[in-house]
Amino acid sequence: MEDYWIRSVTEDGTVRAMAAVTTATVEQARRRHGTAPTATAALGRALTGAGLLGAALRAGQTILVRIQGDGPLGGVLATSDAVGTVRGYVANPEVHLPLTSSGKLDVGRAVGRGTLHVTLDLGLRVPYHGSVPLVSGEIAEDLASYLVVSHQIPSVVALGVLVAPTEQVMAAGGLIVQVMPGAEERVVSYLEQRAKVLPAVTSMISGGTTPEEMVGAALGEMSSQVVERGAVRFRCRCSRRKVQRVLISLGETELHEILAEQGRVEVRCNFCAARYLFDEDDVETLILAMKDGHAGSTTRH
């Protein structure tokens, strides 16, 4: 099944649901960052959660989810936009902990105690920023807490990443169900009961369940209509030209000092792990561009 997301709304508009399959996307992130299984699960949940929240945005808007805990992961960051483009990383990708007593990857202990930060860039002068204490570090519960505290929207959030013994991602995806203003209390109670019997996200995806079917399982007797769908993909906005601009901002003296120490300048993108190498000739070209008042162009990768 290809990775994609949907956004669905009930007939009366009081319940909104977003669901996605992100297996290939999370696997690509794992390969790029070389994450160990526990780190893969944390990163995959964060990427999926950010992607689902991004499904409610408009074109040009973005969301950034940052998890700062005192666990060995050292932090998780994921960002998404309105068209399903996600990227992100964990501070310590090599983290892998013993399984929990129920045989699950121990993301909560890897994240630890701390704070969940969410930044919404809606195209206004100042981005909106909200933060809440981590509830469990399992990420899904923490996002649900954020939605209730910061947006006053009762939400069911389910995220899952299944990692094989070979460390490959076998299934990943998620679901968010939100009760909008105006909904009756019985609707909230009904959805809470549905959430208690909802199968695990990874078991649904492993069995071939589509995002539409995940929403159907969560809503039960409540009918809804898909109002939008799109592909999910891991894509970074970094480029050699952008890195050149950063290097130029360092100034001639600092660039020469880096060359003297290392023999070249190497820049690694945190989001996608891409490496950009600049040898002595490349750096001298950039310095000449600085003196000429414009950015030079080097073509080597």
Secondary structure, DSSP 8 states (H G I E B T S, - for coil): ---EEEEEEETTSSEEEEEEE-HHHHHHHHHHHT--HHHHHHHHHHHHHHHHHHTTS-TT-EEEEEEEESSTT--EEEEEETTSEEEEEES-TT------TTS---HHHHH-SEEEEEEEE-SSSS-EEEEEE-SSSSSHHHHHHHHHHHH---EEEEEEEEE-TTS-EEEEEEEEEEE-TT--HHHHHHHHHHHHH---HHHHHHTT--HHHHHHHHHTT--EEEEEEEE-EE-----HHHHHHHHHHH-HHHHHHHHHHHSSEEEE-TTT--EEEE-HHHHHHHHHHHHHTS-------
